[in-house]
Amino acid sequence: MIKFRLQSIGKEIDFVPERVIIAGYTGRNQEGVRAHINELAAQGIPAPAEIPTIFRTTLDRLTVGDEVEVLGGQTSGEAEVVLLVNGQDLWVTVGSDHTDRELEKVDIPVSKQVCPKPVSGAVWSYAAVRDRWDSLVLRSWVGEACREELYQQGRMSAVLRPEDLLAILRRRLGKLVDSAVIYTGTIPLIGGVFVSKPYFEAELFDEATGGSLRCFYRIRRVDGS
């Protein structure tokens, strides 16, 4: 069972995840959302029937490990803020919606299910950062062995606020939102093209305090190539 801890005091929080929900196309700017859809379409990934989109993966996909195993060489990560919903308590962390990009062209839900979903075990209380939420910076890097190339970077003002996204999810999923780990959507790639490299790192950075949440891992192929 994955245990999460409040970064400020290093104490475990009272949260037992029961399900994983992945939200997609959650940008506040609809022109930006369409641009991202077009970016993906150029790489063979079909446009969604509804936005925001909602996907599910099994709970065993969730991991705080620093190494993940995948099949094939066309998988890659995406930096996302991750919400932990526990009644009135809401915590924030950062993770990666690691996905099989070739399979994504054929079956998006399966492309997400076949890959692990890394997440940081350290969390912030949403209440502690709510007032400066839009100024938080989400970014990611890729590399051979460490952070070598900036891959994504943007502020959380680009993505639906947690309370707004949760309202949408509750209308569609009802009580399934409770006790859920929710991936809240990503930001565009700097180069516009997926990059599959052995190292991925995501960070949520708070310029006001200098604090950050980091999720980093190495990708190991198990298909012998």
N, C-alpha and C positions, 0 to 999 in steps of 0.2 A: 504493500500500500504506500502510495506517495504521501509524504508529509511536507507541509509548507510551513515556513517560518516568517514571522514579521521581521523585516530587515532591521528596523530601528532598535529592537531590543533582543533580537535573536531568539525569540520565544516561538514555539510552535503554535499555530492557530488551530482553532477547533473546526476543522473542515475535512470532511471525507467525500471526495468526488464520487459521483454516481454515474455521470455520463459526460461525453464530450460533444460539444456543439461547435460547428464551424460556420461563421457568417462570412459571406463574400459580397463584394461590390457595395461596400458600406460608406463610400465617399459622400461627403456633404455636398460637394459641387458636382452636379449631374453631368456637366461637360467633362469633368475629370473622370467620372465613372465611365462615360462613353468612350473616352480616349483609352482608358485601361482595357475596356472590352475590345476595342479595335486592335490594341496592342497584342492581346491574346489571340484574337482572330487571325492576325498575321502569322501566328505561330501554329495555327491549325486547331485552336481550342474554340469550340462553339460558344456562341453568345447565350446568356442565361434567359430562361423564360420569364423569370421574375427577379426583381432586385428590391432589397437585398436578398441574396440566395441563402439557403440554409442546408448544410450538410451534416451528417452524423458519422462518427467513427466509433468503434468499440473502445471501451475504457482501457483495454490493455495496450492500445497504441500510445498512450500518454507515458512520457518518460522524463526523468530529470538526469539521465545519464549523459556522459560526455562523449559517448560513441554510439552511433546507430548503424544497424545493418540494413542494407538495401539490395534489391536485385536490379541489375542493369546499370548503365552509366548515364541515364537521362533523368536523374532525380535532382531536385534542388529545393532549397529552403526559401521561406518568405517570412520576414519579420512581422510579428503581430503582437499587439497588446492582448493579454489574456485576462479575462475576468473570472473570479471565483465567487459564486453566488451562494450565500448561506443565510436565508431568511432576510433580515434587515441588514446583515453585514455584507459588505462588498469589498473585495480585495483585488488588487491589480498586480499583475506580473507581466513578463514578456516571454514569448515563445516563438516557435517556427512551425508554420504549416508546411512541412516537408511533403513534397508531392512528386509522383512519377509523371514527368511531362509528356512522354510518349503515350502513356495510357490515358492521360487527361484528354487527349484528342478524341478518344473513343468513348470513355466512360468516366466522367469527373468524380462521382462518388467513390468508385472503386480505386481511382488513382490516388485518392486521399487515404483510403482505408489501408492500402498495401504498404504505406510508409509510416514510420514512427512519428509521433508528434512531440518533439522536445519542448520543454518548458523550464523556466527557472524555478527553483524551490524557494527563492526569496520573494517576498511580496511587500507591497505598500498598502496601507488602508486608502481606499479611494477618497474618503473624507479628507485625508491629509493633503491631497493634491488636487482636489476638485476645483478650487478657485484659480489655479494656474494650469489647468488641464490642457488648454489649447496651445500653451507655449512649450509643452513637453516635446522632446525630439525623439522620434523613432528612426533607427538606422540599422543597417546591416553591412557586413563585410563577407567576402569570400576569399579563399586562398588555398595554397597547397598544404601549409602546415599551421598558419596563423592568419590573423586579419591582414590581408595584403592589398585588397582592392575594395574601395567603398562601392557598395552594390545598391543600397537604398538609403534615402534620407528625406525626412519630412516632418512637419509638426503635426500634433494630434488634432489641430484645427481642420485638417484635411479629411478627418474620419468622423462619423457620427459619434456624438458623446455617449458614454456608457448608458446613461439613463434613457436616452432616446432609442438606442439600439435595443435595450432590454424591454422597452415598451412594445416595440415591434415583435420581438421574439415571444413575449408573453401572449400577445394577441394570437400568434400562430401556433405556439407550442404549449401554452398554459403552464401547468405545474412542472413540466419537464425542465423548465429553466432553473428551478430550485435545485441546489446541490450540484449544479453543472459547472464544468470548466468550459468557458466560452472564448473561442478565438474570434476576434472582432474585426478582422479584415486587414488587408495590407495596404501599402503605398506603392506607387509605380517604381519600376526598376530604373536606375539612372541611365543605363545603356539601352533599355527597352527590350533586351533579349535575355532569356534565362541562361544562367551560367552554372554548369555542374562541376563543382570542384570538391576536393576532399574535406575542406574546412568551411564551416559556416558559423557566423556569430551575429546575434541580434542584441540590440541594446535600447532601453528606454532611458533617456537622459533628462534630468531635471536641472536646467541651467541655474535656477534660483538657489539651489542648495549644493550643486555639484554632485549630487547623488545619482546613482544609476542602478538599473537592474540589467543583468546580462545573462544570456543563454548562448552557450557556445558548445560545439560538438564536432566530432570528426565522423565522416561517412566511410563506412567500410562495405565494399561490394562482396557478396558471398557467392557469386555465380562463376568465380574463377577466371574472370577476365579483367 
